[in-house]
Amino acid sequence: MLKPARSKKAKDPEGRMPLADHLRELRNRLAKAMLAITVASIVAAFYSQQLMDFLASPVPKCPPGTGIEDNTGGTCVIIAYQTMLSPFTSTIKVILLAGVMASCPIWLYQLWAFIAPGLHKSEKKYTYYFASVAVPLFLAGAYLAYLIMPVSVKVLISITPDVASNFLSLDDVLDFTTRMVLVFGLAFELPLLLIMLNFAGIVTGKRMAGWWRGVVMGIFVFGAIATPSTDPLGMIALAGPIIVLYFIAVGISILNDRRRRRNDPDAELDDDEASEVDLTPSALGEIETVPSARALPEQATGEADGGRTHRVNGYDDIT
């Protein structure tokens, strides 16, 4: 006996679903994101040596045969493994980092697909734009970090006395380069976050422009703390582009506020603030003439007052 086919459950147009369905959806999205990271990491494992050479290339290495007893001063760095597990842990770190960065379009899409059902149609459209800009901004920040790393390393090792030499583990070198790449890449996402808050109506461009003194100071403080090199060059290299991107975000937000004000003059009003009412005839349209009330019919003569009722303009004295 054939079983009746199950009818497909209709989706809620507003994206509402029970908590169990939300958890199931989150599990599926996380599984797909982890699968993408795993596949990208497996592919990166075949190029682990090239990736480690690429990440360690900003550090000037001493010629082969140079020992720690040689006084190299601040000209080069001797790189070596210091523990038995260091080669394994360093390789795993590099492979996972490459897998996360290579698969970022996929897990960013999975994140958007989980959030998108609860957004309005216009918000979904803007989310496509933001997701398409986020990856190039991150790559631009990572590329800038890779450009300034050789200069930052030379500044740091130049402090070494002439009677000493720099002996570093490969773990320290890789941690330094990966932190620089991640800090610069994530910092370049700050202006995009401000634009998203403006398009969502949380903050206006005028208010963002009023924050510029505190924002500039905060960006320099963040650059001094976040950069692993702790040198002025790294701080300026990180803070300068972010400040420029911040003012670009302010300009875009101000233009968006003007567009929103033209389309909806009451869009920026608070919940307890009344909008102005235009009472001009052009705004109200044609004024409809209200017909005059019809006179009441004559009433029959009552018994009061000797069978006579006093009437004024058709109304008796009772009405």
C-alpha positions in Angstrom: 0.0 0.0 0.0 1.4 3.3 -1.0 1.9 6.0 1.7 0.4 9.4 1.0 3.0 12.0 0.0 3.8 14.5 2.7 2.8 18.0 1.9 5.6 20.5 2.0 5.3 22.9 4.9 4.7 26.5 3.7 7.3 29.0 4.7 6.4 32.0 6.8 6.9 35.1 4.6 8.3 37.0 7.6 10.8 34.2 8.3 9.3 33.1 11.6 9.8 29.6 12.8 9.8 27.6 16.1 12.9 27.5 18.3 13.7 23.9 17.3 13.7 24.9 13.6 16.0 27.8 14.4 18.5 25.5 16.2 18.2 23.0 13.4 18.9 25.7 10.8 21.9 27.0 12.8 23.3 23.5 13.1 23.0 23.0 9.3 24.7 26.4 8.6 27.5 25.7 11.0 28.0 22.2 9.5 28.3 23.7 6.0 30.7 26.4 7.1 32.9 23.9 9.0 32.9 21.6 5.9 34.1 24.5 3.7 36.9 25.3 6.2 37.9 21.7 6.4 38.1 21.3 2.6 40.1 24.5 2.2 42.4 23.4 5.0 43.0 20.1 3.4 43.9 21.8 0.1 46.2 24.2 2.0 48.0 21.3 3.7 49.6 20.4 0.3 51.1 23.9 0.2 52.0 24.3 3.9 55.7 24.7 3.2 55.1 27.5 0.7 52.7 29.2 3.1 55.1 29.1 6.0 57.9 30.5 3.8 55.5 33.3 2.6 54.5 34.3 6.2 58.1 34.2 7.4 59.5 36.1 4.4 59.1 39.6 6.0 61.7 38.6 8.7 65.3 39.0 7.5 66.9 35.7 8.1 70.6 35.2 8.8 72.7 33.2 6.2 73.0 29.5 6.6 75.6 28.4 9.0 75.2 31.4 11.3 75.1 30.4 14.9 73.8 32.0 18.1 77.4 32.6 19.1 77.8 35.0 16.1 77.3 38.6 16.9 74.8 39.7 14.2 73.5 42.7 16.0 70.3 44.0 14.4 70.9 42.9 10.9 69.2 39.5 10.8 67.3 36.9 12.8 68.1 33.3 13.5 64.9 31.2 13.2 64.7 27.8 14.7 62.3 25.4 16.5 62.7 25.3 20.2 60.4 22.3 21.1 59.7 18.9 19.6 56.0 19.8 18.9 56.7 23.2 17.4 56.9 21.9 13.8 53.5 20.2 14.1 51.8 23.1 15.9 53.2 25.7 13.5 52.0 23.7 10.5 48.5 23.2 11.9 48.2 27.0 12.7 49.2 28.0 9.2 46.9 25.4 7.5 43.8 26.5 9.6 44.5 30.2 9.0 44.7 29.5 5.3 41.5 27.4 5.4 39.6 30.1 7.2 40.7 32.9 4.9 40.2 30.9 1.7 36.7 29.8 2.7 35.5 33.1 4.0 33.1 33.8 1.1 31.3 30.5 1.9 31.0 30.9 5.7 30.1 34.5 5.3 27.2 33.5 3.0 26.1 30.8 5.5 26.0 33.5 8.2 24.0 35.8 5.9 21.6 32.9 5.0 20.9 32.3 8.7 20.1 36.0 9.4 18.4 36.9 6.1 15.0 35.4 6.7 14.4 37.9 9.6 15.3 40.9 7.5 13.1 43.1 5.4 13.4 43.1 1.6 15.4 46.3 1.4 17.7 45.1 4.2 18.5 41.9 2.3 19.5 44.0 -0.7 21.9 46.0 1.3 23.3 42.8 2.9 24.4 41.6 -0.5 26.4 44.8 -1.0 28.0 44.7 2.5 29.0 41.1 2.1 30.6 41.8 -1.3 32.6 44.7 0.1 33.7 43.0 3.3 36.0 40.5 1.6 37.9 43.1 -0.5 38.3 45.3 2.6 39.7 42.5 4.6 42.1 41.5 1.8 43.2 45.2 1.5 44.0 45.4 5.2 45.9 42.1 5.0 47.9 43.2 2.0 48.8 46.5 3.7 50.0 44.6 6.8 52.2 42.4 4.6 53.7 45.5 3.0 54.7 47.2 6.3 55.9 44.1 8.1 59.4 44.1 6.7 59.9 47.7 7.8 58.4 47.0 11.2 60.7 44.0 11.8 63.8 45.9 10.8 62.8 48.7 13.2 62.3 46.2 16.0 65.5 44.2 15.5 67.6 47.3 15.0 67.5 47.9 18.8 69.6 44.8 19.3 73.1 45.5 20.6 76.1 44.7 18.4 77.3 42.1 20.9 74.1 40.1 20.7 72.1 38.2 18.1 68.4 37.6 17.6 67.3 34.0 18.1 63.6 33.5 17.5 61.4 30.4 17.2 59.3 30.0 14.1 56.2 29.9 16.2 56.9 33.5 17.4 57.5 34.7 13.8 54.3 33.1 12.5 52.3 34.4 15.4 53.6 37.9 14.7 52.7 37.8 11.0 49.3 36.2 11.4 48.3 38.7 14.2 49.4 41.6 11.9 47.3 40.2 9.0 44.2 39.6 11.2 44.4 42.9 13.0 44.8 45.0 9.8 42.1 42.9 8.0 39.5 43.2 10.8 40.3 46.9 11.4 39.4 47.7 7.8 35.9 46.4 8.5 35.1 49.2 11.0 33.9 51.8 8.4 31.7 49.2 6.8 30.1 48.5 10.2 29.3 52.2 10.7 27.7 52.3 7.3 25.6 49.3 8.2 24.4 51.0 11.4 23.5 54.1 9.4 21.5 52.2 6.8 19.7 50.4 9.6 18.7 53.8 11.0 20.6 53.3 14.3 23.0 56.3 13.9 22.9 59.3 11.6 25.8 60.7 9.5 25.6 64.0 11.4 26.1 62.3 14.7 29.0 60.3 13.3 30.6 63.5 12.0 30.4 64.9 15.5 32.4 62.0 16.9 35.4 62.6 14.7 37.8 63.9 17.4 37.1 61.0 19.7 37.2 58.5 16.9 40.6 59.7 15.6 42.1 59.5 19.1 40.5 56.1 19.6 41.9 54.8 16.3 45.4 55.9 17.2 45.2 54.3 20.6 43.8 51.1 19.0 46.7 51.1 16.5 49.2 51.5 19.3 47.7 48.6 21.3 46.6 46.2 18.6 49.7 46.1 16.3 52.1 43.4 17.5 55.1 45.4 16.4 54.4 48.3 18.9 56.4 50.7 16.7 55.1 54.1 15.6 55.3 53.0 11.9 52.8 50.2 12.4 50.5 52.4 14.4 50.5 55.1 11.8 50.2 52.6 8.9 47.1 51.1 10.6 45.5 54.3 11.9 45.9 56.4 8.7 43.9 54.3 6.3 41.2 53.6 8.9 40.8 57.4 9.5 40.4 57.9 5.8 37.8 55.1 5.5 36.0 56.5 8.5 35.5 59.9 6.8 34.4 58.1 3.7 31.8 56.2 5.8 30.6 59.5 7.3 30.2 61.0 3.8 28.2 58.0 2.5 26.1 58.1 5.7 25.3 61.8 5.2 24.3 61.2 1.6 22.1 58.3 2.7 20.4 60.5 5.3 19.6 63.1 2.6 18.2 60.5 0.4 16.1 59.1 3.2 14.9 62.6 4.1 13.7 63.2 0.5 11.9 60.0 0.3 10.4 60.2 3.8 10.6 63.5 5.6 9.3 61.9 8.9 11.9 59.0 8.9 14.2 60.6 11.4 11.5 61.7 13.9 11.5 60.1 17.4 8.6 58.0 18.5 7.2 60.7 20.7 7.8 63.6 18.3 4.9 64.8 16.1 5.5 65.6 12.4 4.4 69.0 10.9 1.0 68.9 9.2 0.7 70.8 6.0 -2.8 72.5 6.0 -2.5 74.3 2.6 -5.4 73.6 0.1 -2.9 72.1 -2.3 -1.9 69.5 0.3 -5.5 68.8 1.4 -6.9 68.6 -2.1 -10.3 69.8 -3.1 -12.4 70.8 -0.1 -15.7 69.0 -0.3 -18.8 71.1 0.4 -20.8 69.8 3.2 -24.6 70.0 2.5 -26.7 71.9 5.0 -28.9 70.0 7.4 -32.4 69.2 6.3 -35.1 70.9 8.3 -37.2 68.7 10.6 -40.8 68.0 9.5 -43.6 69.8 11.2 -44.7 68.1 14.4 -48.3 67.4 15.3 -49.9 69.8 17.7 -49.6 68.4 21.3 -52.0 68.6 24.1 -49.8 70.8 26.3 -50.6 74.4 26.7 -54.2 74.0 25.7 -53.6 72.1 22.6 -51.2 74.6 21.3 -47.4 74.1 20.9 -45.0 77.1 20.6 -42.8 76.7 17.5 -39.7 78.7 16.5 -38.2 78.1 13.0 -40.1 74.8 12.8 -39.0 73.5 16.2 -41.3 73.2 19.2 -40.2 74.4 22.6 -39.5 70.9 23.8 -36.8 70.2 21.1 
